[in-house]
């Protein structure tokens, strides 16, 4: 199975940007849909973005549309999440995950998860 590791988190002020990376190992990465999730203190984990295995189809939760951009480079076995115009509400641990399905509400269908990277946005 694919192994995932997130990086790129950090602390920024409101309005700032971060670029998260998810490095994958394994030969099947190019055939997997990928998702980015986040979990804020006191809240359940939620899916914020999805990208198809070819990278041609994406989905975003309404709260991040226009601010976050998901992309992937299958040749480098890496998925990215560009976070722009960050707000304090975006503070959370961000995870990447792999699935052969396509549903932000079906967290159980994501079979591989990274360890998460912390994003903190201050006012």
N, C-alpha and C positions, 0 to 999 in steps of 0.2 A: 504494500500500500504506500501511497505517497506520504512523505513526511514533510511537515510545514513548520516554518519558523518566521515569525514576524520581527520586524525591526523598524526603526525610524520614529518611534514615539518620542515625546518630550513635552516640555512646558513652554507655552507661548501665551502672548497676550491676545485678547479679543481682536479679531481682524487679521490675525497672522495665519501662516500656512505651515503645513507639515506634509511630508510625503512618506507614507508607510509602504514597506516592502514585505512581501511574503515569498520567501525562497522555498522551493520544493525540490525534493529528491525523489527519483523514481522515473520510470520510462513511460508511464501512462498519463503524465501531467497534461499533455496536449489534448487528451480526450475527456477531461474533467471540467465541469462547470465549477466556478469558484465563487465564494461569497465572503463578504466582510461583515462581521457582527461587532456589536459593542455592548458593554454592560456597565452602566453607571451605578454608583452606590445607591442602594435602596431600590433599584429597578431591575426588572428582568432583562435578560439578554435579548437584543433585537437585531434583526438583519438590516443593514443599511445599504448594501449594494450587492448586485450579482453580475457576473459576466460569464458569457457562454464560452465553451471550450475553444471556439475559433476567435473569440474576442469581438465578434460582430454584433452581439446583442447584449445590452446592459439593462439593469433595473436599479432604481433607487427609491428608498423610502422618501416620502414627501418632505420630511424635515431637512433633508440634505440636498435635495434637487437644486441644481445650479451652483452648488458650493463644493461638492465632492465629485471626483472623477475616478472611475475604476478602469484600469487597463491591464494588459498582460503582454508578456514577451515569452512566448513558448520556447523559443530558441534558448533563452536563458533560464527557463523554468522559474519564472518570477511573475507575481501579480502585484500590482501597485494600487494604492489608494491615495490620490491627491486630495488633501483637505485644505480648502481655501475659505477665507472669510469665517474663520473659526469663532465660535461663540462659547461662552461658559457651559452652555447646555450640551456641548459636544464632549465634555470631559467624561472619559470612560476608558476602560480597557478594551482595546480593539483586537479582534481575532480574525484570522482567515481560516476558511474551511473549504473542503472539497466535497462535491456531490455529483452524482450522475442524474439527479433530478433537477427541478427548477421550481422552487417554492420558498419564498422568504419566511413562510409560516411553518415550514416543515423542518425544523431544526434537527429532528431525529434522523433525517435523511442525509445529513452531512456526516460522512464516515471518518474523515480525517480533520484534525484541528491543530492549530498552532498553540503556543503557550500564551500568546497575547502580548501586546505592547501598550504601555500607558500613555494616554494623551490627556494633558491637563491644560485647560484654557482659563486664564485669569481675566478679571474685568479690568 
